[in-house]
Amino acid sequence: MMKRLWSLFLAVLLMVVLTVPAWADNGHGQGDSHGPVSGDWQGSSWWNNWFGPSIHGRGNRHELDIRLVSGTGHNGHVDSPVTVTPPGGASQQAIICSNTPGGWIAPIGQSDWISLQADCTTGLAAGATYVYSTTFTLPNKYPGVSISGNVLADDSVTIQLNGNTIFTGGGFATATAFTSNNAAFFTSGVNTLTFSVYNAGGASGLDYLARVQTGTQRPARQGDNDNDGD
């Protein structure tokens, strides 16, 4: 009887030894078990935090990932990160469209169309340019900085980064991509992204999403006043 019990005990012990490594390899008890987050900027993973910069750590390095999007709010309300200046007028908060013309396609991703008023079917001045502006902040010494995104505009748009033109064209029936990795166009501190929308006549509006990213750098050590990791 004792022999049979001892054999059963050894069999159970062997099963436990063989099973634990396989269970651990599946991510259980290994810290972050969720796996890598997709870096696809058009995917849904990063839209959960679209209101400003988020810093993603990888090992002992960090990279900056800033998301910019029009229409951060409810339809008919102000789009607080974006201002718009009409020709000859004062700057005001852009408004998220509650109604849009039939010719405008659906907004890009989880963005939304914005304009001067909630009813975006209302015609605006013909032959006029409406300047939309938003800002983002870059710290010192983040290498490999770039911006990329997609834009819709009625009727066309010129995009500038700190006064440097990075895109001209676009329309309201098909989203158009824009990008720039010219380091000279970026600055430490506040950066201004402007969308100068030309209206040939009738309704006018803007819809965009963009992503500002950098390469990696070692986080500054305590007492490292110039943030260079030394």
The 8 nearest C-alpha neighbors of each residue, nearest first, counted from 0:
[[1, 3, 2, 4, 5, 6, 7, 8],
 [2, 0, 4, 3, 5, 6, 7, 8],
 [3, 1, 5, 0, 4, 6, 7, 8],
 [2, 4, 6, 0, 5, 1, 7, 8],
 [3, 5, 7, 1, 6, 2, 8, 0],
 [4, 6, 8, 2, 3, 7, 1, 9],
 [7, 5, 3, 9, 8, 4, 2, 10],
 [8, 6, 4, 10, 5, 9, 3, 11],
 [7, 9, 5, 11, 6, 10, 4, 12],
 [8, 10, 12, 6, 7, 11, 13, 5],
 [9, 11, 7, 13, 8, 12, 6, 14],
 [12, 10, 14, 8, 13, 9, 7, 15],
 [13, 11, 9, 15, 14, 10, 8, 16],
 [12, 14, 16, 10, 11, 15, 9, 17],
 [13, 15, 11, 17, 12, 16, 18, 10],
 [16, 14, 18, 12, 13, 17, 19, 11],
 [17, 15, 13, 14, 18, 19, 12, 20],
 [16, 18, 14, 15, 19, 13, 20, 21],
 [17, 19, 15, 21, 16, 20, 14, 22],
 [18, 20, 22, 21, 16, 17, 15, 23],
 [21, 19, 23, 22, 18, 24, 17, 16],
 [22, 20, 24, 23, 19, 18, 25, 17],
 [21, 23, 19, 20, 25, 24, 18, 27],
 [24, 22, 20, 27, 25, 21, 26, 19],
 [25, 23, 21, 26, 22, 20, 27, 29],
 [24, 26, 23, 22, 27, 21, 32, 20],
 [27, 25, 32, 24, 29, 23, 28, 22],
 [28, 26, 23, 29, 25, 32, 22, 24],
 [27, 29, 30, 26, 23, 32, 31, 22],
 [30, 28, 27, 26, 31, 32, 23, 24],
 [29, 31, 28, 32, 27, 26, 33, 34],
 [32, 30, 33, 29, 34, 26, 28, 27],
 [31, 33, 26, 34, 30, 29, 27, 28],
 [32, 34, 31, 35, 26, 36, 30, 27],
 [33, 35, 32, 36, 31, 26, 37, 30],
 [34, 36, 37, 33, 38, 32, 31, 57],
 [37, 35, 38, 34, 44, 33, 45, 39],
 [36, 38, 39, 35, 44, 42, 45, 40],
 [39, 37, 40, 36, 42, 45, 44, 41],
 [38, 40, 42, 41, 37, 44, 45, 43],
 [41, 39, 42, 38, 45, 210, 43, 37],
 [40, 42, 39, 43, 108, 45, 46, 44],
 [43, 41, 39, 40, 44, 45, 37, 46],
 [42, 44, 46, 45, 41, 47, 40, 39],
 [45, 43, 46, 42, 47, 37, 36, 39],
 [44, 46, 47, 43, 48, 40, 42, 49],
 [47, 45, 48, 49, 43, 44, 109, 42],
 [46, 48, 45, 49, 44, 43, 50, 109],
 [49, 47, 46, 50, 45, 51, 53, 66],
 [48, 50, 46, 66, 51, 47, 67, 68],
 [51, 49, 48, 66, 67, 52, 71, 68],
 [52, 50, 65, 49, 66, 53, 67, 48],
 [53, 51, 65, 64, 66, 54, 63, 50],
 [52, 54, 64, 65, 55, 63, 51, 48],
 [55, 53, 63, 62, 64, 56, 61, 52],
 [54, 56, 62, 61, 53, 63, 57, 64],
 [57, 55, 61, 60, 58, 54, 62, 59],
 [58, 56, 60, 61, 59, 55, 62, 215],
 [57, 59, 60, 56, 61, 217, 55, 218],
 [58, 60, 57, 217, 61, 218, 56, 216],
 [61, 59, 217, 216, 57, 58, 215, 56],
 [62, 60, 56, 215, 216, 55, 57, 217],
 [61, 63, 215, 214, 55, 213, 54, 56],
 [62, 64, 54, 213, 212, 65, 53, 55],
 [63, 65, 212, 53, 211, 52, 54, 62],
 [66, 64, 52, 211, 210, 51, 53, 212],
 [65, 67, 210, 49, 51, 209, 211, 52],
 [68, 66, 209, 208, 210, 49, 65, 51],
 [69, 67, 208, 110, 207, 209, 70, 66],
 [68, 70, 110, 207, 111, 206, 71, 208],
 [69, 71, 111, 95, 110, 78, 72, 113],
 [72, 70, 78, 69, 68, 110, 73, 79],
 [71, 73, 70, 78, 76, 74, 77, 95],
 [72, 74, 76, 75, 95, 71, 70, 77],
 [75, 73, 97, 95, 76, 96, 72, 117],
 [74, 76, 117, 97, 95, 96, 73, 94],
 [77, 75, 74, 73, 95, 94, 78, 72],
 [78, 76, 94, 79, 93, 92, 95, 75],
 [77, 79, 93, 70, 94, 71, 81, 80],
 [78, 80, 81, 77, 92, 93, 71, 82],
 [79, 81, 78, 133, 82, 134, 71, 92],
 [82, 80, 133, 132, 79, 93, 78, 92],
 [83, 81, 92, 93, 132, 91, 131, 90],
 [84, 82, 131, 130, 93, 91, 90, 92],
 [83, 85, 90, 130, 129, 89, 88, 91],
 [84, 86, 129, 88, 87, 83, 130, 89],
 [87, 85, 88, 128, 129, 127, 84, 130],
 [86, 88, 85, 89, 84, 90, 127, 129],
 [89, 87, 85, 86, 84, 90, 91, 83],
 [90, 88, 84, 91, 85, 87, 86, 83],
 [89, 91, 84, 83, 82, 88, 92, 85],
 [92, 90, 82, 83, 93, 84, 89, 115],
 [91, 93, 82, 77, 83, 81, 79, 94],
 [92, 94, 82, 78, 83, 115, 114, 81],
 [93, 95, 77, 113, 114, 116, 78, 76],
 [96, 94, 113, 74, 75, 70, 76, 117],
 [95, 97, 117, 113, 98, 74, 75, 119],
 [96, 98, 74, 75, 117, 118, 95, 99],
 [99, 97, 118, 96, 119, 120, 117, 100],
 [98, 100, 119, 120, 101, 96, 103, 97],
 [101, 99, 120, 102, 103, 119, 98, 202],
 [100, 102, 103, 99, 104, 120, 98, 105],
 [101, 103, 100, 104, 172, 171, 99, 105],
 [104, 102, 171, 101, 172, 100, 105, 99],
 [105, 103, 172, 102, 106, 171, 173, 101],
 [104, 106, 107, 103, 111, 112, 108, 172],
 [107, 105, 111, 110, 112, 108, 104, 206],
 [108, 106, 110, 109, 105, 207, 208, 111],
 [107, 109, 110, 106, 41, 208, 111, 42],
 [108, 110, 107, 111, 106, 46, 68, 70],
 [109, 111, 69, 70, 107, 108, 68, 106],
 [112, 110, 70, 106, 69, 206, 113, 109],
 [111, 113, 206, 205, 96, 95, 106, 70],
 [114, 112, 95, 96, 205, 94, 204, 93],
 [113, 115, 204, 94, 116, 93, 205, 119],
 [116, 114, 93, 94, 117, 83, 113, 119],
 [115, 117, 94, 118, 114, 119, 96, 95],
 [116, 118, 96, 75, 97, 119, 94, 95],
 [119, 117, 98, 120, 116, 97, 121, 96],
 [118, 120, 99, 121, 98, 96, 117, 116],
 [119, 121, 100, 99, 118, 202, 122, 98],
 [122, 120, 119, 202, 118, 123, 201, 116],
 [121, 123, 201, 202, 120, 124, 200, 203],
 [124, 122, 202, 201, 125, 203, 121, 200],
 [123, 125, 127, 200, 126, 122, 198, 201],
 [126, 124, 200, 199, 127, 198, 123, 201],
 [125, 127, 199, 198, 200, 124, 197, 128],
 [128, 126, 125, 198, 197, 124, 86, 129],
 [129, 127, 197, 196, 198, 195, 86, 130],
 [128, 130, 85, 196, 195, 84, 86, 197],
 [129, 131, 195, 84, 83, 194, 196, 128],
 [132, 130, 83, 194, 82, 193, 195, 129],
 [133, 131, 193, 82, 81, 192, 194, 83],
 [132, 134, 81, 192, 80, 191, 193, 82],
 [135, 133, 191, 190, 192, 189, 136, 132],
 [134, 136, 190, 189, 191, 137, 133, 51],
 [135, 137, 189, 188, 190, 138, 134, 187],
 [136, 138, 188, 187, 189, 139, 135, 186],
 [139, 137, 187, 188, 140, 136, 141, 186],
 [140, 138, 187, 141, 137, 226, 188, 225],
 [141, 139, 142, 138, 227, 226, 187, 216],
 [140, 142, 139, 213, 214, 216, 138, 144],
 [143, 141, 214, 144, 213, 140, 215, 216],
 [142, 144, 214, 213, 145, 141, 182, 180],
 [143, 145, 213, 212, 142, 180, 182, 214],
 [146, 144, 180, 212, 211, 179, 213, 143],
 [145, 147, 211, 179, 178, 210, 180, 212],
 [148, 146, 178, 210, 209, 177, 179, 211],
 [147, 149, 209, 177, 208, 176, 210, 178],
 [148, 150, 176, 175, 208, 207, 177, 174],
 [149, 151, 207, 175, 174, 206, 176, 152],
 [150, 152, 206, 171, 174, 170, 205, 207],
 [153, 151, 205, 170, 171, 155, 154, 204],
 [154, 152, 203, 171, 204, 155, 170, 198],
 [153, 155, 198, 152, 170, 197, 199, 171],
 [156, 154, 169, 170, 152, 168, 197, 153],
 [155, 157, 196, 195, 168, 167, 152, 197],
 [156, 158, 167, 195, 166, 194, 168, 159],
 [159, 157, 194, 166, 193, 165, 164, 156],
 [160, 158, 164, 163, 193, 162, 165, 192],
 [159, 161, 192, 163, 162, 191, 184, 164],
 [162, 160, 191, 163, 190, 159, 192, 184],
 [161, 163, 159, 160, 164, 191, 193, 184],
 [164, 162, 159, 160, 161, 165, 184, 158],
 [163, 165, 159, 158, 166, 162, 160, 157],
 [166, 164, 159, 158, 163, 179, 160, 178],
 [167, 165, 158, 157, 164, 177, 168, 159],
 [168, 166, 157, 156, 158, 169, 165, 155],
 [169, 167, 155, 156, 157, 166, 170, 175],
 [168, 170, 155, 175, 156, 151, 152, 167],
 [169, 171, 152, 155, 154, 151, 153, 172],
 [170, 172, 152, 151, 153, 103, 173, 104],
 [171, 173, 104, 103, 170, 102, 174, 151],
 [174, 172, 171, 170, 175, 151, 104, 169],
 [173, 175, 151, 150, 149, 176, 172, 169],
 [174, 176, 149, 150, 169, 173, 177, 151],
 [177, 175, 149, 148, 150, 174, 178, 147],
 [178, 176, 148, 147, 149, 166, 175, 179],
 [177, 179, 147, 146, 148, 176, 165, 180],
 [180, 178, 146, 181, 145, 165, 147, 177],
 [179, 181, 145, 182, 144, 146, 178, 143],
 [182, 180, 183, 179, 184, 145, 185, 144],
 [181, 183, 184, 185, 180, 144, 143, 145],
 [184, 182, 181, 185, 186, 180, 163, 161],
 [185, 183, 182, 181, 163, 160, 161, 186],
 [186, 184, 183, 182, 190, 187, 161, 160],
 [187, 185, 188, 190, 184, 137, 189, 183],
 [188, 186, 137, 139, 138, 189, 185, 136],
 [187, 189, 136, 137, 138, 186, 190, 139],
 [188, 190, 136, 135, 134, 137, 187, 191],
 [189, 191, 135, 134, 136, 161, 186, 188],
 [192, 190, 134, 161, 160, 133, 193, 189],
 [191, 193, 160, 133, 132, 159, 134, 161],
 [194, 192, 132, 159, 131, 158, 195, 191],
 [193, 195, 158, 131, 130, 157, 196, 156],
 [196, 194, 130, 157, 156, 129, 128, 131],
 [197, 195, 156, 129, 128, 155, 194, 130],
 [198, 196, 128, 155, 154, 127, 156, 199],
 [199, 197, 154, 200, 127, 126, 125, 203],
 [198, 200, 126, 125, 154, 197, 127, 201],
 [201, 199, 125, 198, 124, 126, 202, 123],
 [202, 200, 122, 123, 203, 125, 121, 199],
 [203, 201, 122, 120, 121, 123, 119, 200],
 [204, 202, 153, 198, 123, 201, 154, 114],
 [203, 205, 114, 153, 113, 152, 112, 202],
 [206, 204, 152, 113, 112, 151, 114, 153],
 [205, 207, 112, 151, 150, 69, 111, 113],
 [208, 206, 150, 69, 149, 68, 151, 110],
 [207, 209, 68, 148, 67, 149, 69, 110],
 [210, 208, 148, 67, 147, 66, 68, 149],
 [209, 211, 66, 147, 146, 65, 67, 148],
 [212, 210, 146, 65, 145, 64, 66, 147],
 [213, 211, 64, 145, 63, 144, 210, 65],
 [214, 212, 144, 143, 63, 62, 142, 141],
 [213, 215, 143, 142, 62, 144, 141, 216],
 [216, 214, 62, 61, 60, 213, 142, 217],
 [215, 217, 60, 61, 218, 141, 62, 214],
 [216, 218, 60, 228, 59, 219, 61, 215],
 [217, 219, 60, 216, 228, 220, 61, 59],
 [220, 218, 228, 226, 223, 227, 217, 221],
 [221, 219, 223, 228, 222, 218, 229, 226],
 [220, 222, 223, 219, 224, 228, 226, 218],
 [221, 223, 224, 220, 219, 225, 226, 229],
 [224, 222, 220, 221, 226, 225, 219, 228],
 [225, 223, 226, 222, 219, 227, 221, 220],
 [224, 226, 227, 223, 228, 219, 139, 229],
 [227, 225, 219, 223, 224, 228, 218, 139],
 [228, 226, 225, 229, 219, 223, 140, 217],
 [227, 229, 219, 226, 220, 217, 218, 223],
 [228, 227, 223, 220, 219, 226, 225, 224]]
